Each structure stands twice: as C-alpha cells, then as structure tokens.
Amino acid sequence: SFGVMASCVKFAAMRLTAMEVVFFRSFLGSLAIGAVMWKTGAPWLGKGPGVLFLRGISGFGALSMHFYAISKLDLGTAVMLNYTAPIFVVIFARLLLGEKTSWPINAAIAASFFGLYLLAAPQFLARPFPLLIGLCSGILAALAYVFIRSSDEDESPYTIIFYFTAISTLGSLPLLKFGFTWPNGLEWISIFGVTAG
C-alpha cells in the first residue's frame, strides 16, 4: 500500500508541487475519516488533545518532507530514507518513554546507521539537501509514532488519524500559493492513489 502511494506521489509530483500533493491527500483523507467519525460517533477532540496535536504536527512535517524527497530523489532512495523511522523510534522510545533496549537491538541500530551511510554517501555530494530532508522525514515520522504510543490507551484511532489529516490540510493550505497547478485527469487518479495509500 505504501509502495503504491509512493509511486503515485512520484508521478503526481512530476508536474505538481509536493506540497500540493500533501494538501490533496490530507484534505481528501480528512473528509473520509471525518465521515467515519460522524458515523461511528468517535470523539472529535480526543482525550489528550495536546499529544494528538504534537502527533499531527510531527506527522505533517514527516509527510511533507517525505513527499518532497520523493519528488527530488530516486523513488527507492526516498522511501528507504523515510523507512529509517523504526531506527529513530527505538532511540526516541528510550529517551522519551524510558523503554529499555538490549545490546542486540543497539547493535542492529548501529548496523542500520552503517547501511544508511552506504545508501546515502554516494549521492550526498550531488543531492545533499533532498537526502537530508528525506532523513528528517524518517526522524519526524518516528516522533509521530512515539506520540501515538504516549497517547491515551483508549484514544480512538479515528481521532488520532483525523488530527493528522486536519493539521496537514491546514498546514499545507497556505503553502499552495507557491506554485499551485490544477491537476489533470491522470494526476487526479494519482492523487486518489496517494489518498488510498
């Protein structure tokens, strides 16, 4: 599903800006999850709005940076940089949540950073900024996961998702003035593919 989403982002971002793709994905996602919340009676505010807000902000940053990296890098590289999130989740869970890590996990993290170096180093001099943005997307995605973990156990998943999509919609809306282009037919299909992912 995420592979399909990334491929659709890559196609749509050939002519549209990455932020425009973020907006349409978030806006359509907000409509869809809002309809589900209305039907199921899920709470709109949630039990921990502060944590949900932080999750939404970090998720918006991660999504925006990920889509930007996809638009500027080879698709495989951009996706792999975003998939560094599990590495940073372990680090943040230890620092912020006090979770313990064993030496095999620490060794795996070190090996993962070495693998990341092998992936990024050959391209770094040619495209340093998109590579750093792609890595930051993984870091912010990890923070978003940690915020979900620290939220109330009874928090509705629909509420969590709605905060993310609503904040991403509002955050990306003012940035559309920097190069907005109305999508054509194939681009709309790609946008719906991004939303479904």
Stockholm file with secondary structure:
# STOCKHOLM 1.0

chainA/1-197         SFGVMASCVKFAAMRLTAMEVVFFRSFLGSLAIGAVMWKTGAPWLGKGPGVLFLRGISGFGALSMHFYAISKLDLGTAVMLNYTAPIFVVIFARLLLGEKTSWPINAAIAASFFGLYLLAAPQFLARPFPLLIGLCSGILAALAYVFIRSSDEDESPYTIIFYFTAISTLGSLPLLKFGFTWPNGLEWISIFGVTAG
#=GR chainA/1-197 SS CHHHHHHHHHHHTTTSCHHHHHHHHHHHHHHHHHHHHHHHTCCSSCSCHHHHHHHHHHHHHHHHHHHHHHHHSCHHHHHHHHTTHHHHHHHHHHHHHCCCCCHHHHHHHHHHHHHHHHHHHHHHTTSHHHHHHHHHHHHHHHHHHHHHHHSCTTCCHHHHHHHHHHHHHHHHGGGGGTTCCCCCHHHHHHHHHHHHC
#=GC SS_cons         CHHHHHHHHHHHTTTSCHHHHHHHHHHHHHHHHHHHHHHHTCCSSCSCHHHHHHHHHHHHHHHHHHHHHHHHSCHHHHHHHHTTHHHHHHHHHHHHHCCCCCHHHHHHHHHHHHHHHHHHHHHHTTSHHHHHHHHHHHHHHHHHHHHHHHSCTTCCHHHHHHHHHHHHHHHHGGGGGTTCCCCCHHHHHHHHHHHHC
//
